[in-house]
């Protein structure tokens, strides 16, 4: 039987060279709200030289800093 309390997909960020555990994946409500915000920005930026991106992308700031913005609810 599989242990449902064990999460095989450990989420972590790298801050000043230190690995930091993150909160669990966002809830459904968070995703609905984030999607709505994304669409608002996407519509606003349609004719501009910008590209909106959805959350969940790894952002490497330096060799010691890698974050995943907008993941906590």
Residue pairs with C-beta under 8 A, 6 or more apart in sequence:
7 24
9 25
10 21
11 21
11 22
11 23
11 24
11 25
11 68
11 71
12 19
12 20
12 21
12 22
13 19
13 20
13 22
13 66
13 67
13 68
14 20
14 64
14 65
14 66
14 67
15 64
15 65
15 67
16 64
16 65
17 63
17 64
22 68
22 71
22 72
23 71
23 72
23 73
25 71
26 34
26 55
26 71
26 72
26 73
27 73
29 73
30 73
34 54
34 55
34 70
35 54
38 52
38 54
38 55
41 52
42 52
45 51
45 52
55 68
55 69
55 70
55 71
56 68
56 70
56 71
57 68
57 69
58 66
58 67
58 68
59 66
59 67
59 68
59 69
60 66
61 67
